[in-house]
Amino acid sequence: MSEMVEALLHDGTAIPVLVSGDGRALLIPANVKPRSGPEAQTMREWGADPDLGPNLVSGLAQSYRVIAADYEGHRMAHPAPDTLTPENVTADLLAIADAAPAETFGYYGYSWLGLCGLQLAIRTNRLWALIMGGFPPRDGPYRSMLAVTRAAHSAAARAPEQSPEVNLPVEPGDWDAATIQTNETQTRQFLTLYEALQDFDDSTIGLAPDLPRLAFAGAADHIAYGPRWGDVTVRIGEPLAAHERELIEAGWDVQVLPALDHLGAMHSDVVVPLLRAWLGKVGRQQ
């Protein structure tokens, strides 16, 4: 059973929310619209999975009440240039859960949306599970992401606003993607987010000791940016592997996926079985 509801976000904009399946609630900020034709082909050529969102919903709604909303797509269409702070992102995610409605819920996010999950977890006691993909919970690349985002914002501010011909699922910060055009307000919202996180010390965060949590990333997940972006390298798989032991001691489950890069580790044929296995395990323990 599926239904569409609507959530009102911190900036007064409304986001459509798909609720599908039965069981414990699981919030996933994902684009659930099917991709086809040239758009899907281009995504495959980039190494992305055009069926990611629909496959996440269909694969997880067999056992969970999936709450899916395209938060990234919404923010690209409705930027919050001055207000996309960790506090407001948390308020938005809670508003999406409230619209479902779901008092408690699990959360899965990838890349910057995984980062948002960590910020959510330290600000609410409503989570029954947290899954961070493609962003390490310890030694996160906050400084390098700020540097790249500043460069992207400067480039966007100098260029006329343009709309992308193809809405590729490139993560904020992947500004070397030449076919992606972002405008000044779109990039400025991520500048606001990363500037707000510069004093965030992820080595001292306190999560509820009984909160099941998983962090995963590809072992080859590092993104090197050229001279236009200050020769910055964003490292994701490396710090997750380096801090694996201490993360496990702090209550995390950790999976470093051999040979996979940032896009490869978010494919539905990787993520759906990984999430189903882990959620099934922690569900039995609760």
N, C-alpha and C positions, 0 to 999 in steps of 0.2 A: 504494500500500500504506500502510495506517495502523495504528497500534497505540497503546494507552494504557499509560503507565508512571506511576510515582509518585516524587516527589522529597521528601526530608525536609529541611525548612527549619530556620533557625537556632533557632527557638523550639520545635522538636520537633513541629510540625504537618506534615502531609503534603498535598501539592498534586498533583492529577492533571495529567498532561502528555500532550498528543496529539502524536505523531510521525507525519508524513505526507509522502510523496514521497521522491524520491531526488536525490542531488547533494550539494553543499556544504551544511553545516548552517546554518540561519538561525533564531535564537531570537526569538520574538515574544510578549511578554506580552499576550495578548488573550483575550477571552471568545469561545470558538468555538461556543457553544450558539446555535442559531437562535432568533430572537425572532419572535413572531407575535401576531395578535389585537390586543386593546387596548394591550398593552405596546408592540408595534411601532408602532402608530398614534400613541401618545403620544410616542414617540421621534422620529418623523418630524415631528410638530408642533413639537417643540423644535428641529428642524433637525439631529438626530442621524441616524445610519445604523444601523438595527437589524440589517443584514446585514454589518456591518463585519468581525467576526471570521471567520465562515465564508468571506466573499469573500477576505479576506487569505490564508487557508489554501489555498483552491482556486486562487486566482490565482498564488500563489507556489510551491505544491507541484508545479507542472508542471515547474519547473526546479531546485528546491532541496528539501533535506530540512528541512521546517519543523517546528520544536519550539515548540509553542504551549501556554501556561499562563496562566490568568486570575489573574495575581498581584494585581491590584487587587481583584478580587472576593474572592480568598482573604483578603486583609488586612482587608476589610470584614467578612467572616464570622469571621475569626480575628485580631483586632487584636493588634499587638505594641506596646502603648502606651509602654513604656519602652526598647525595644530596636530600633526601626526607624531605625537609623543608616545612613549611607552604607556603612560596612564590612559591616554585616549584610545590607543589601540586596544588595550585591555577592556575599556568600556564598550568598544564596538563589538568585540568578541562575546562579551557577556550579553550584549543586546541581541546578538544573533541567537545565542542559547535561549534567552528569555522568549524570543519569538516562537521557538519550536513547539511548546515550551519545554525546557529541561533544567531542572534545579541543579542536578549534578551531571557531569559529562566528561568523557575522555576527549583528548585533543591531539590531533596529528597535524603538524605543519612542516614544510620543507623550506630550507634556505632561510630567507629573511622571515618567512612565516613560522619557521621553527624557532628562530630568535623570539618572535612574538609569543610563542607558546611558553617560553621560559619566563618572560615578563608577566604573562598571565598567571603562571603558577605561583609566583612570589607575591601576587596581589589578591588571590582569592583562595578560598578553601573548598571551592565547588568541583574541583577536578577529581575524578577517580583514576585517571591515568594520563600521563604526558608522554608524547612521542616527538622527539626532535630529530628531523632528518636534515642532512646537508648543512648543519651549523653546530659546532661543538659547544657543549655547555661549560667547558673550561678552556680558558685561553682563546676565547672567540676573537675573530678578526675585526674588532670594532674600529681600531685605528686605521687599518688598511682600507676598510670599507668607507670610512669617512673621507680618506684621501681620494679614492676613486670617485666617490659621489660628488665631492667638491669639484673635481675636474669635469665631471659630466654636467654639473649644474652650470659651470662657467661656459662650457661649449654650447649648452642649450640656450643660455641667455644671449649668446652672440648670434645665434641662428634664428631664422623665422620659424614660427610654430608650424609643425607639419604633423600630419596624421600617418600612422604606419599603414602600408598597403596590406601587410599581413601581421596579425596580432600574435607574434611568436611568444612562447612562454619563457622569455629570457628574464632571469632574475634581476632585480634592481642592483646595479653595480656592474652588469655585464655590458658595459658601454662600448666595448670594442666591436660589438655586433653592428656592422656597417649598415645593415638593412633596417635597423630599428631607429626610429626618429622619436625623440621625446622632447616635450616642450619645457619651458622654464618652471612652470608650476608643478609639473609632474616630478621633475628632478628635485625641486626645492623641498617637497614633502619628505623625501628620503634623507635629504641633508638635515632637515629638522630632527628626524628620528635618530640618525647616527650622532649628531651633535649632542642630543640629550643622553646618549649612552656612553659618552667619553669618560665619565666618572664612575661608570658601573664596573664593579669589581666582581667578576663571576667566580673568583676563588673563595669568596666569603658568603655567597648566597645561602640562605637557609630555606629549604623546602620541607614540607611536612614529612616526617620520617617514614610514615606509612603510605606515601604516595608512590605507586609503581611508576617508574620512568625509564624510558629507553632512548638512547642516542645512537644514531647510525649515520654512516657516511661512506663514500667510496674511498678506498685507499689512495687512488690517483686524483682525488678531488683537490686540486689547487688551480687557481686561475691567474695567469700572468698577464699583466696589462703593459702595453708598450709605452714609448716616450710621451705620447699624448697625455697619458694618465700618470706620469711620474714614475714609470717603471715599477709599479706596485704589484706585489704578488699577494693574492688572498689565499691563505692556507686553511683548509677545512679538514681534510682527512688526516693530515700530519698531527695537529694538536690532539685530535680525538684518540689516535693511536698512542701518542706520547703520554697522555694522561689517563689511559684506560684503567690502570690499576687503582689510582686514587679515586676515579669516578665510581668504580665498582665498590670500593670501600665506603664511599659516600652514599651508596644506595642505588646507583644507576646500573641498568643493564647496558652493555656496549656491544655494538657490532660494527666492525670495520670490514667493508665489503671488498674483497680483492679485485684489483685491476679496474674498478669502475671510477669514472669521473663524475662531475657534478650532475650532468644530465642523465648519464647512465644509471646512477643510483636512485633516480626518482622515477624510473620507468615502472609502469603498473605491474609488469611481470616480475619485477623485483620486490616492489613495495607491498602489493596485495598479499602474497604468501607470507612475507615477513611480518606484517601487521597482524594477520589472522593467527599466526602461530604464537606471537608474543601476547596478544590480547587474550587469546584463549588460555594461555598459561597463567597470566596474572589474575584473570577472572576466576579461575578455579581456586586460587590462593586466597581470595577475598571472602 
